[in-house]
């Protein structure tokens, strides 16, 4: 029977060495058909830094991998809503452009609401908050707290920052300098990133008594105007796409820095170039394009396409 391309991703997961190790130890792993770059930014990023943890245990690897996998599911859901919104906008824009009645209504000042787009937009921001809440759970196995103890990112991560500052005094297995790095990352994300997200969400979901979301006529250029963010007047489909990419990147940073709190400052963390991401990704059979950090090496190497080809062959043999 020929293989089903839709199931190839699952065959790859089942045959992956690291996934097999987790299954052997935990008995179960929740998996989805993920976007490869999201899996690389979560699970892959965690493995890149776990390599540097002194006396690394299988239990810690399993716990972190499990939470990174759950986060990947949330980010995949977020991207689904962003892409679905984009698809609906394309279809609806074409329909309005071909309807004399709808065009006339827009030109008279009526705003035509597209409910499915509105629902996808609201679902997008719901998943955004949910993804941040799932992200902080990475800290439970790192800090030694029981699962669920850290369950919410909070409005701007302020409660989380207070908890991290407490860890500096009470959790002596963590590296204080790295906790400071994580606090800085959280506080840096507050403005304007999280503030703008909350403003957009509240504008359309909480504080408006009327529906102010839809297509309208732009008199200045004489054409249909798609729904935009109120403050910046940018098309919401582009805003959602940028916010998705930013969150994936932020999650990769957060994961790497969180795990690095278990690593002495003498062991350095460094960023990766794209060719190095491709090389390591080929070895691991993962897309690490959106991973950010790895344990530093004293070896400086310029990777070539031939190196990546050999790494891919090696990775395929190793995971058989």
N, C-alpha and C positions, 0 to 999 in steps of 0.2 A: 504494500500500500504506500503510495507517495506521501511524503511528509506534508503537513499542513503548515504553511508559512505563519498562520496566526498563532500556532503553538510552538514555533521555533524558540521564542523567548523563554518559554517554560522549560523546554528541554535544556536550554543553556543554563538556566537557574539551577535545575536539578543536578546537572553535571558539574557545577562550579565547586571547586574544592572547599572554599570558605563557607559556602552555603551548606555543603554536606557536613562540615564540622559542626556548624550551629545546629543542624537537624539532629545530629548524633547526640549532642549534649542537652538540647532543650526539648527535643521531641516534636516540636512544631514551629513553623515560621509562617507568618502571614505574608503573602506575596500578591502582587498585582502585575499587570502588563505595564511596566513603567516607561516613561520617556527616559531613554538611556542617560541623558545629561542630568536629569533630576536624581537618578539613582547614584550617579557618580558624585554629585554635589553633596549627598547625604551619607549613604553607606560607604562609598569610595573615599570620601573625605575623612570619615572617622577612621578607616583602616590606615590611611596615610599617617595619621598622628599616633594612633595606638601602637604603632611599631616602636615608638620611642619611650613608652611607659616602662619604667623599671619593674622587673618581676611581674610582667603582664600575665594575668590569669585568663583562662578560657571563659570563666564566669563573667568577667568584666567585658571581654570582647563580645560575648553573646548578648549581654544586657544592652550595651551601646548599639550593637547592630540591630537589635529588635526595635529600639526607639528610633533609630535613624530610618528604618524601613517604614515605620508608622508615619514619620514625617514625610517621607517620599510619597506616601499615599495621599496625604493632605495637599502637598504641592501639586501633585498630578490633578487632583480635583480642582484646585485653583486655576490651573492652566486650562482645564476643560471648560470652565465657565467663561474664561477670557476668550477662548477660541470660538465657543458657541455664540457668544455675544457678537463677535466679528462676523461670523457666518450669517446670523440673523440680520445684522445691519446691512450687509451686502445685498441680501435678497430683498429686504424691505425698501432699500434705496432704489433698486431697479423698479420695483412695483410702483412706488410713488412717482418716479420719473416717467412712467408709461401711462399714468392715470391723469387725464385732464381735470377730473373732479378734485382729486387730492392736491394737484398742483395749484389749482385755483384757490382751494381752502388755505393752503400755506401762504400764498401770495396776499391773501386778505388778512393774515395775521394769526391764523389758527395754528396751534402747535399739535401735530399728530403724534400721539403717544403709541409706542409699540410695547405692549405689555410683556411679551416674552423677553424682549431686551431688558426691560426694567427688572423682571424677575431674575434674569441671569446676572445683571449688575449687582442686585442685592445679595444673591448667592455668592458672588465673587468676594464681596467684602466680608460676608460671614465666614467664608473659608479662609480669608486672610487672617482674621483674628484667631481662628481655630488653629491655623498653621503656626502662628507665634506661640500659642499655648502648648502645642505639641513640641515645639522646639525646646522650650525650657526643661522638658522632661529628660533631655539628654544629660542634664546636670545631676539627676538622681543617682545613677550608678557611679558617676565621677566623684560626687561628694560623700557617697555612702548612705544617702538618705533612702528611705523606703519608697517604693514606687507610688506616685501620686502625691507625695509630700509637696513637691513643687509642681503645681498644676495650672498656673496662670501667668502669662506675661505681664498682665496689668495694662493700664492705659498707656503708659510710656515706659514700662519696665522699671518704674520707681520702686515698687515693692521688692522686685528682684534685686535691684542694686543694694537695697538695705540688707537683704539676706546675704549677699556676697560680701559686703563690708563686715558683717558679723562673722563670716567664715574666716576672714583674715585673722581674727583673734582666737577662734575656737577650733577650727579644723586644721590641725597641724600637719596633715599629710599633703595639703595643697600648697602650691608655690605662690606666695603672696604677690610677687611681681606679675605673675600671669593673671591672677584675679584682678589686679588693677587694669590690665590690658582688656579683660572682658568688660569690666565696668565702663571703661572709656568707649568701647565699641557700642555698648547699649546706650549710653548718654549721647553719643554722636548721632545715633539713629533717630533720636527724638525729633530734631528739627533740621530740615523741614519735612523729612520723609513721613514719619508717623503722624505728625500734625496735619499734613495735607490729606492723608488717608482718612483720618477721623472727620475732617471737614467735609470731604466729598460724601462719605457715608452718611453723616448726619444731615447734610443738605437734602438728600434724596430719600432718606429712610426714617428720620426721626422728627425733625423740627418743622417741616413744611406741611401746612394743612391742605394744600392743593397739590395735585400732580404737576410737576414742572419739568417733566422729562419727555423729550420727544424730538421729532424732526421739525424744523421750521424753515422759513425763507430768509435768506441772507440778502437784504436789499442792496448792500454795498457792492456785491459781485454778481447779483442776479442768479442765484442758484440755491439748491437745497442745502441746508446746514444740518449735519448730523448732531446728535446729543453731545454736549460739551461739559467739561467741568466748569462750575460756576465761577470760581475765583480766577482761574488762569485762562479760561475760554479755549482749552485744548480739547480736541476730539476724545471722547471717553474711551474709545476702542484703543487709541494709542496710549492713553494714560494707563489703562489696565495692563497693556502689554509691557510697558516700562516698569510698572509696579511689580509684575510677576517676575521679571528678570532680576529686579533689584532684590526681591525677597529671597530668591534662590541663592543669589550671591551672599546675602546677609546670613542665611542659614549655614552656608559653607564656612564663612568666617566664624560664626558663633560656635559651631561644632568643633572646629579646629582649636580655637582658643580655649574652649571649655575642657577638652581632653588634655590640652597642654598644661593645664593647672596641676596635672599629676606628674609632670616632667620637670626635673631640676633646670634652673636657668642656664646651667653650663651646657645643656643640650639645646642647641639653637633650632629655631623654626624658620624656614625660609619659603618664599614664594616660588612658584613654578612657571617656567615659560611654556608656551603652547606645545613645542616639540617634545619637551619632557613629559607633559601631560599625555601626549599621544603615545610616547614610548612606554611609560608605566601602565597606561590604560591598555595597551596592546598585550603586555605581560599578564595583566589581571583580567583581560577580556571585559573591560568596562570603558565607558565614555567618561573621562575625567576632565572634559573641557571646562566645566564650571566648578571644579574643585580649585582650591586656592593655595593650600599650604602643605608642606611635607617636613619631615625631619631633615635638618641640614646635613649636607655632606661636604667633606673636604675635597672631593673630586669634582673638578670642573670638566664637563663634557658637552660637546656640541653634537646633538643627535641628528642623524640623517634619515632619509626615507628608507634606506637599506637597513638601518638599525631597527626601525619600527616594523619593517617586514619580518625580520628575524625574530623580534620580540613577539609578534603575533603568532608565528609558528611555534615558538617555545611555549607561549601561554596556552595554545590549543592542546599541545601534547601534555602539559602539566595538569590541565583540568579534565583530561579524559578519564 
